[in-house]
Amino acid sequence: MLAVMIKRHLAPGMESTYEEFSRKIIQAAVPAKGFISSKAFKDINDSGMRYTLIQMETLADWRAWQNSAERKAALVQIQPLLREPETVTILTTA
């Protein structure tokens, strides 16, 4: 199993708009091969910082989703809401 942590720094005032788009991306990911689960987090000290933790079966499954047309289309909508590009960290059990 693989965990993918996605960090996004939102532009001021974009929190509610981001929440809507974020839900759409997760809904699109659910049927993706290897998808296990997803959980969204907000930084307790900075409401503009968002984290999404996605669990996938394998790295190949994540790469397929990461490069999918569905995810790319969703990211086009989210990019204007961000202060900087998202960062992706891939984690595995120790």
Secondary structure as UniProt FT lines:
FT   STRAND          2..10
FT   TURN            12..13
FT   HELIX           15..29
FT   TURN            30..31
FT   TURN            33..34
FT   STRAND          35..43
FT   TURN            44..45
FT   STRAND          46..56
FT   HELIX           59..66
FT   HELIX           69..78
FT   HELIX           79..81
FT   STRAND          87..92
//
